[in-house]
Amino acid sequence: MGGHPGFLKIKMTANRTRSSTVLGYGACALAGTLWGTGFYFAKIALTAMGVGHMVFYRFVFASIGMLPMLRFAKLT
């Protein structure tokens, strides 16, 4: 534990930066994968239903996903 105390701080900061970089790349890869699967499933869905139905269901599911936000919305 001898040595300059700043060395430990620099080493910890470098490790934290590296782990946050890996976490950032992982989050981007996951987001891209999930975003891309939407196109795949949309292609499958369009074979089973019309465009109007697909738009309707996308709106319904997006609205359900946004319902918790209404609880925190502050209307002035």
Residue pairs with C-beta under 8 A, 6 or more apart in sequence:
42 54
45 54
46 54
49 57
